[in-house]
Structure formats: C-alpha cells, structure tokens
C-alpha cells in the first residue's frame, strides 16, 4: 500500500503497520450469559468478527436493509437462519445473508461454536 505511513485507526483499532494479522484459532472467548462478539477488523466499508456461542445461545433473527452479511462456521455445528429457512453448518461452510433478509445464528450444541462474520457495509450506528 504505497503512500500509507504511520498509524491508522480503524473503528478504534490502532495499527502501526499496513499488514494487520489476526490468528483465527486464538480468537475465542465464551460467556455463559450470552454469545460473545470479538471484532477482528472494522473500517467504514466492512467489519469482520468472530462470534463465540455456547450451546443454546443465539443471535435473534434480524435484518439490515443496506448490508450483506456472511457467516462462516469455524468450529462446532452452528445453525444459520435466512428468511425462515435454517441450515446446520459444518466447519468451513459459508452462508450469504443478502441485504434485507432476516438472518440469525444459533448453537444447538452439544459443543461450543465459533462463527466468522463479515458484514459490508457495517450497520449505521443509531
């Protein structure tokens, strides 16, 4: 990235180098209370998170009028719902949730689940 120098701040993340590395196996952190969202990268154009879900935890189905979302199963057998249709994922499966679609993810168990989540553009803060 020629011409980029010094520090950059992306959504509260401070980087001193143009190469930003996150090692996905290290991004984990679960709570008994609710699913946990761990942000890897955020810019004005996208965000990339890892969601960590204990068995029984879920993200309530919702929609984003102007944003596409992708869920990628990293670990476990999460279930993704898009417009009322559900699919249990295997590790490595990816699901597109087009803008305007109702979507959510849940972990039916029995083990923990981790899901990589990409959204573009990020939802507007209200």
C-alpha positions as CSV (number, residue, x, y, z in Angstrom):
1,X,0.0,0.0,0.0
2,X,2.2,2.8,-1.3
3,X,1.8,6.1,0.3
4,X,0.4,4.9,3.6
5,X,2.6,5.9,6.5
6,X,2.4,6.0,10.3
7,X,-0.5,4.9,12.3
8,X,-4.1,4.2,11.2
9,X,-7.2,4.0,13.3
10,X,-10.0,1.7,12.1
11,X,-13.0,1.8,14.3
12,X,-11.0,2.2,17.5
13,X,-8.3,-0.2,16.4
14,X,-4.8,1.3,16.2
15,X,-2.4,-0.2,13.7
16,X,1.2,0.9,13.1
17,X,1.8,-1.3,10.0
18,X,-0.1,-1.8,6.8
19,X,-0.1,-5.6,7.5
20,X,-2.7,-6.5,10.1
21,X,-2.7,-10.1,11.2
22,X,-5.3,-11.9,13.4
23,X,-4.8,-15.6,14.1
24,X,-8.3,-17.1,14.0
25,X,-7.7,-20.1,16.3
26,X,-6.6,-17.6,19.0
27,X,-9.8,-15.5,18.8
28,X,-12.1,-17.1,21.3
29,X,-13.9,-16.1,24.4
30,X,-17.2,-17.5,25.7
31,X,-19.6,-16.3,28.3
32,X,-22.3,-18.4,30.0
33,X,-24.6,-15.3,29.8
34,X,-24.8,-14.7,26.1
35,X,-22.9,-15.1,22.8
36,X,-19.7,-13.0,22.5
37,X,-18.7,-10.9,19.5
38,X,-15.0,-10.4,19.0
39,X,-14.1,-7.8,16.4
40,X,-11.1,-8.5,14.2
41,X,-11.2,-5.6,11.8
42,X,-13.5,-2.6,11.2
43,X,-13.4,0.1,8.5
44,X,-16.1,2.4,7.1
45,X,-16.7,-0.3,4.5
46,X,-16.9,-3.6,6.4
47,X,-16.4,-5.4,9.7
48,X,-15.1,-8.9,10.5
49,X,-16.0,-10.5,13.8
50,X,-15.8,-13.9,15.5
51,X,-18.9,-14.9,17.3
52,X,-18.5,-17.4,20.2
53,X,-21.6,-19.3,21.2
54,X,-22.1,-21.8,24.0
55,X,-24.8,-24.5,23.4
56,X,-28.2,-22.9,23.5
57,X,-27.0,-19.4,22.7
58,X,-28.3,-17.5,19.7
59,X,-28.4,-14.2,17.8
60,X,-32.1,-13.3,17.3
61,X,-33.1,-13.1,13.6
62,X,-32.9,-9.5,12.4
63,X,-32.3,-7.7,9.1
64,X,-30.1,-4.9,7.7
65,X,-31.7,-3.1,4.8
66,X,-28.4,-2.0,3.2
67,X,-25.8,-4.5,4.3
68,X,-24.9,-8.1,3.2
69,X,-23.6,-10.5,5.9
70,X,-21.7,-13.7,5.6
71,X,-21.4,-16.4,8.3
72,X,-18.6,-18.9,8.1
73,X,-18.5,-21.9,10.6
74,X,-15.1,-22.1,12.2
75,X,-15.8,-24.6,14.9
76,X,-18.8,-26.6,16.1
77,X,-22.2,-27.0,14.3
78,X,-23.9,-23.7,14.3
79,X,-27.3,-23.3,12.6
80,X,-27.9,-20.2,10.4
81,X,-31.4,-19.0,9.6
82,X,-32.1,-16.9,6.5
83,X,-35.6,-15.7,5.7
84,X,-37.1,-18.5,7.8
85,X,-35.0,-21.3,6.4
86,X,-32.5,-23.0,8.7
87,X,-29.3,-24.9,8.0
88,X,-26.9,-26.6,10.3
89,X,-23.3,-25.8,9.2
90,X,-20.2,-27.9,9.2
91,X,-16.8,-26.3,9.8
92,X,-15.8,-24.4,6.7
93,X,-19.4,-23.8,5.4
94,X,-20.3,-20.3,4.5
95,X,-23.7,-18.7,4.2
96,X,-24.7,-15.4,2.5
97,X,-27.4,-13.3,4.1
98,X,-28.3,-10.7,1.4
99,X,-29.3,-7.1,2.4
100,X,-32.8,-7.0,3.7
101,X,-33.0,-10.7,4.6
102,X,-34.0,-11.8,8.1
103,X,-31.0,-13.7,9.5
104,X,-29.5,-15.1,12.7
105,X,-27.3,-17.8,14.1
106,X,-27.7,-20.2,17.0
107,X,-25.8,-23.1,18.6
108,X,-27.9,-26.1,19.2
109,X,-24.9,-27.8,20.8
110,X,-23.7,-30.1,22.2
111,X,-20.3,-28.3,22.0
112,X,-19.2,-24.7,21.6
113,X,-19.4,-22.9,18.2
114,X,-17.3,-20.2,16.7
115,X,-18.5,-18.3,13.6
116,X,-16.6,-15.8,11.4
117,X,-18.9,-12.9,10.5
118,X,-18.3,-10.4,7.7
119,X,-20.7,-7.5,7.0
120,X,-20.5,-4.9,4.3
121,X,-21.1,-2.1,4.8
122,X,-21.3,-2.0,8.6
123,X,-24.7,-1.1,10.0
124,X,-25.1,2.6,10.8
125,X,-24.9,3.5,14.5
126,X,-28.1,4.9,15.8
